[in-house]
Amino acid sequence: MKRVSSLLCVVAFAVGVAGCGTNRDATRIQGIVNDPFSPAIEIDGAFLWSNPFGGPTRKWYLVSLVDRKTQAVTHELYFYINYRPPMARFQFAADDIARELPVVKIEHSRDCSGVSCLEYESIGVVLDEQTLRGRMLTGYKIKVSARDGTAYVLEITPRMIQLQVDALENVLKSPPIAPPPK
């Protein structure tokens, strides 16, 4: 019995140290989409994810869009989740100073091809540039909430913000690519 409880302690410790499937180190942006057929250049930032044992898989990252004509910049925090039904419907967001943030629904789908169904949801949380740049040293926390009461606090680390701002500055410095002729 003592041997079994010791083994359980080791397993519990290993799971606790591993963070139950969560990455804490966003090291590089995912890429820059510079499609001349698109009205904006898209910067897909470094991501964090969480996949707790038996729980929903979550991924979040910054996305910046640079308008080709005006060079106006918009930022969103993209949040992706998959989970077992019932449907949660994420549609609310607030930041760490209790300010309500606009939410853009990106995608919702269901896959029932296996033994059970999975729900997939993606939303964008609109962020203003001044706040994002102002949080480069401290990071930024956003709470996303669903109609059913499910909520997650998503951390945007200082590193994620710095990588995004650096990529944005590089895009703004480079010569613009004009959209294709009509």
Rosetta blueprint (number, residue, H / E / L):
1 M L
2 K H
3 R H
4 V H
5 S H
6 S H
7 L H
8 L H
9 C H
10 V H
11 V H
12 A H
13 F H
14 A H
15 V H
16 G H
17 V H
18 A H
19 G L
20 C L
21 G L
22 T E
23 N L
24 R L
25 D L
26 A L
27 T L
28 R L
29 I L
30 Q L
31 G E
32 I E
33 V E
34 N L
35 D L
36 P L
37 F L
38 S L
39 P L
40 A E
41 I E
42 E E
43 I E
44 D E
45 G E
46 A E
47 F E
48 L E
49 W E
50 S E
51 N L
52 P L
53 F L
54 G L
55 G L
56 P L
57 T E
58 R E
59 K E
60 W E
61 Y E
62 L E
63 V E
64 S E
65 L E
66 V E
67 D E
68 R L
69 K L
70 T L
71 Q L
72 A L
73 V E
74 T E
75 H E
76 E E
77 L E
78 Y E
79 F E
80 Y E
81 I E
82 N E
83 Y E
84 R L
85 P L
86 P L
87 M L
88 A L
89 R L
90 F E
91 Q E
92 F E
93 A E
94 A E
95 D E
96 D L
97 I L
98 A L
99 R L
100 E E
101 L L
102 P L
103 V E
104 V E
105 K E
106 I E
107 E E
108 H E
109 S E
110 R E
111 D E
112 C L
113 S L
114 G L
115 V L
116 S L
117 C L
118 L E
119 E E
120 Y E
121 E E
122 S E
123 I E
124 G E
125 V E
126 V E
127 L E
128 D L
129 E H
130 Q H
131 T H
132 L H
133 R H
134 G H
135 R L
136 M L
137 L L
138 T L
139 G L
140 Y E
141 K E
142 I E
143 K E
144 V E
145 S E
146 A E
147 R L
148 D L
149 G L
150 T L
151 A E
152 Y E
153 V E
154 L E
155 E E
156 I E
157 T L
158 P H
159 R H
160 M H
161 I H
162 Q H
163 L H
164 Q H
165 V H
166 D H
167 A H
168 L H
169 E H
170 N H
171 V H
172 L H
173 K H
174 S L
175 P L
176 P L
177 I L
178 A L
179 P L
180 P L
181 P L
182 K L
